Amino acid sequence: MRLKGLKFFSAVLLCLCSFSLMWGQVAAQVIQDAVKASAEANASLPAIIQKVEKAASTADASNQRSLYTFLGSLKEQLGEYSTAASWYAKAAEISAAPAPNTLALTAEELILAAARCSLSCGESQQAEGYLTFLGNPSNEETVAYSRLYKLWSRLCRVQSAMELVEPVALLQSYATMDSMKWVRPSVYLTLWHLTEEAEWSSKLQKEYPKSAEAAVVTGKGQILPNPIWFFIPKGELAQNSVEKSSQSSGSTGSEKKSGTTGSSGTTESHVIIKQQVGFFRNRENAENLVVRLKEAGFQGDISQEQRPSGTIYFVVTVPEDKDNSTALKLKTAGFECSPVFADESQP
């Protein structure tokens, strides 16, 4: 649940003020002044924040680092993720130690915070840029968070079902690695979000019953509506991609085998009739992709596919040409695609 405007701002600052000994002397005074100002009638939130920023700009290195960290934390709680990332990054750039009696975040922790906030506002490339500054951290917990954030960044850019095969396999590996224990609840939650498989929900409830992640899968909590989860596709899309990957390797399953395309565009008795370019739960997203395809010179078609669960998906495809060169043309134009064979088009 979110509070809005000054009420939320005051609540956050009052909470932080109760821990004023955690902040340096300069930071504590600035926070107290901000709390007092926010309680006044007709208080201006931007003006209050500006005063905090001004105080930070003139403080010595140690107190400056603590105030920058405070600004990052405050902006993150207010949902201003891009600005929060910037403040965290500025704090990480200061080589001085945190001021005495302040919140002692290491430079690596500040960089991770900047990456997290960048992901929260959909800036995945910026998040990866921050993570490159970590180099090869010796701290196992930092390594775990860095791996998770890099994978989240990759998931935010997924455009087709097949692009999920590798990330899902990597997450399944992370779920069993002792070195990833620091982020295991998040790994389980991500796998559950992607596949909706009961296995990951059960693991969360059994191993981390009091975690926020367990609250999400039991319906007692909700994932914050930020781009990390908005852009990561949910449910059977990932499960379908994994099943197809297994089948193309020789496994059997409920989906029809797609096989491997040869130069002639056939696999045994399979003939490619179209290329799948998109797979969406929202029809508007499918229609937007068709527009983009048309602008690039392709004919995009939309069909509906209903899963056993009752969920309806909208599939965007492009007809295969007589030279079986549609896939190459699509990829050259920047569209990922996967082949649809004649027998797959049958119910």
JOHUVEN-V430254 format. One record per residue. N is the residue number from 1. OMEGA is omega in whole degrees, -180 to 180 (none if undefined). BURIAL is 1 if it has 9 or more other ideal C-beta (glycine too) atoms within 8 Angstrom, else 0. Layout:
# JOHUVEN-V430254
N&OMEGA&BURIAL / N&OMEGA&BURIAL
This chain:
# JOHUVEN-V430254
1&-178&0 / 2&169&0 / 3&-176&0 / 4&171&0 / 5&-173&0 / 6&180&0 / 7&179&0 / 8&-179&1 / 9&-179&1 / 10&-179&1 / 11&179&1 / 12&-177&1 / 13&177&1 / 14&177&1 / 15&179&0 / 16&-179&1 / 17&180&1 / 18&176&0 / 19&-173&0 / 20&179&1 / 21&179&0 / 22&-176&0 / 23&179&1 / 24&-176&1 / 25&180&0 / 26&-179&1 / 27&-180&1 / 28&-180&1 / 29&179&0 / 30&-180&1 / 31&179&1 / 32&178&1 / 33&-180&1 / 34&178&1 / 35&-180&1 / 36&-179&0 / 37&-178&1 / 38&-179&1 / 39&-179&0 / 40&178&0 / 41&179&0 / 42&179&0 / 43&180&1 / 44&-180&0 / 45&179&1 / 46&-179&0 / 47&179&1 / 48&179&1 / 49&179&1 / 50&178&0 / 51&178&1 / 52&179&1 / 53&180&1 / 54&178&0 / 55&-180&1 / 56&-177&1 / 57&-178&0 / 58&-179&0 / 59&175&1 / 60&-171&0 / 61&-177&1 / 62&180&1 / 63&178&1 / 64&179&1 / 65&-180&1 / 66&180&1 / 67&175&1 / 68&178&1 / 69&177&1 / 70&179&1 / 71&178&1 / 72&180&1 / 73&-180&1 / 74&-180&1 / 75&179&1 / 76&180&1 / 77&177&0 / 78&179&1 / 79&178&0 / 80&-168&0 / 81&-178&1 / 82&178&1 / 83&179&0 / 84&179&1 / 85&-180&1 / 86&180&1 / 87&178&1 / 88&-179&1 / 89&178&1 / 90&178&1 / 91&-179&1 / 92&-179&1 / 93&-178&0 / 94&-175&1 / 95&-180&0 / 96&177&1 / 97&176&0 / 98&180&1 / 99&178&1 / 100&179&0 / 101&177&0 / 102&176&1 / 103&-171&1 / 104&174&0 / 105&177&1 / 106&177&0 / 107&179&0 / 108&179&1 / 109&178&1 / 110&178&1 / 111&177&1 / 112&178&1 / 113&178&1 / 114&179&1 / 115&179&1 / 116&-180&1 / 117&178&1 / 118&177&1 / 119&-177&1 / 120&177&1 / 121&173&1 / 122&-178&1 / 123&-174&1 / 124&-180&1 / 125&177&0 / 126&178&1 / 127&179&1 / 128&177&1 / 129&177&0 / 130&-176&1 / 131&179&1 / 132&180&0 / 133&180&0 / 134&-179&1 / 135&177&0 / 136&-177&0 / 137&179&1 / 138&-180&0 / 139&-176&0 / 140&180&0 / 141&178&0 / 142&178&1 / 143&-179&1 / 144&180&1 / 145&179&1 / 146&178&1 / 147&-179&1 / 148&-178&1 / 149&177&1 / 150&180&1 / 151&175&1 / 152&179&1 / 153&179&1 / 154&-179&1 / 155&180&1 / 156&-177&1 / 157&-180&0 / 158&-179&1 / 159&-179&0 / 160&-178&1 / 161&-176&1 / 162&178&1 / 163&-179&1 / 164&-175&1 / 165&-178&1 / 166&179&0 / 167&179&1 / 168&178&1 / 169&179&1 / 170&177&1 / 171&178&1 / 172&176&1 / 173&179&0 / 174&-176&1 / 175&-178&1 / 176&-176&0 / 177&180&0 / 178&-179&0 / 179&180&0 / 180&-177&1 / 181&-178&0 / 182&-176&0 / 183&-175&1 / 184&177&1 / 185&179&1 / 186&177&1 / 187&178&1 / 188&-178&1 / 189&180&1 / 190&178&1 / 191&178&1 / 192&180&1 / 193&-178&1 / 194&-171&1 / 195&-174&1 / 196&179&1 / 197&-176&1 / 198&-178&0 / 199&-175&0 / 200&175&1 / 201&-179&1 / 202&179&0 / 203&179&1 / 204&-177&1 / 205&-179&1 / 206&-174&0 / 207&-177&1 / 208&-173&1 / 209&-177&0 / 210&-177&0 / 211&176&1 / 212&-180&0 / 213&178&1 / 214&179&1 / 215&180&1 / 216&-175&1 / 217&179&1 / 218&179&1 / 219&180&0 / 220&179&0 / 221&180&0 / 222&174&0 / 223&178&0 / 224&-177&0 / 225&176&0 / 226&-172&1 / 227&178&1 / 228&-177&1 / 229&179&1 / 230&-175&0 / 231&178&1 / 232&-176&1 / 233&-174&1 / 234&167&0 / 235&-167&1 / 236&177&1 / 237&180&1 / 238&-179&1 / 239&179&1 / 240&-178&1 / 241&179&1 / 242&179&1 / 243&-180&1 / 244&179&1 / 245&-180&1 / 246&-177&1 / 247&-180&1 / 248&178&1 / 249&177&0 / 250&180&0 / 251&176&0 / 252&-179&0 / 253&-176&0 / 254&180&0 / 255&179&0 / 256&-176&0 / 257&-179&0 / 258&176&1 / 259&-179&1 / 260&-175&0 / 261&175&1 / 262&-177&0 / 263&-179&0 / 264&179&0 / 265&179&1 / 266&173&1 / 267&-174&1 / 268&-178&0 / 269&-177&0 / 270&179&1 / 271&180&0 / 272&179&1 / 273&178&1 / 274&179&1 / 275&177&1 / 276&-176&1 / 277&-179&1 / 278&-177&1 / 279&-169&1 / 280&171&1 / 281&-178&1 / 282&-177&0 / 283&-179&0 / 284&178&0 / 285&178&1 / 286&180&1 / 287&178&1 / 288&179&0 / 289&178&1 / 290&178&1 / 291&179&0 / 292&179&0 / 293&-180&1 / 294&179&1 / 295&180&0 / 296&176&1 / 297&-180&0 / 298&176&1 / 299&180&0 / 300&179&1 / 301&179&1 / 302&175&1 / 303&180&0 / 304&178&0 / 305&-180&0 / 306&180&0 / 307&179&1 / 308&-179&0 / 309&-178&0 / 310&-180&0 / 311&179&1 / 312&177&1 / 313&179&1 / 314&-175&1 / 315&178&1 / 316&-180&1 / 317&176&1 / 318&-179&1 / 319&176&1 / 320&179&1 / 321&-174&0 / 322&-180&0 / 323&-177&0 / 324&-178&1 / 325&-176&0 / 326&-179&1 / 327&-180&1 / 328&-180&0 / 329&180&1 / 330&-178&1 / 331&176&1 / 332&-180&0 / 333&177&1 / 334&180&0 / 335&173&1 / 336&-178&1 / 337&175&1 / 338&-174&1 / 339&173&1 / 340&-176&1 / 341&-174&1 / 342&-177&1 / 343&178&0 / 344&-178&0 / 345&-180&0 / 346&179&0 / 347&none&0
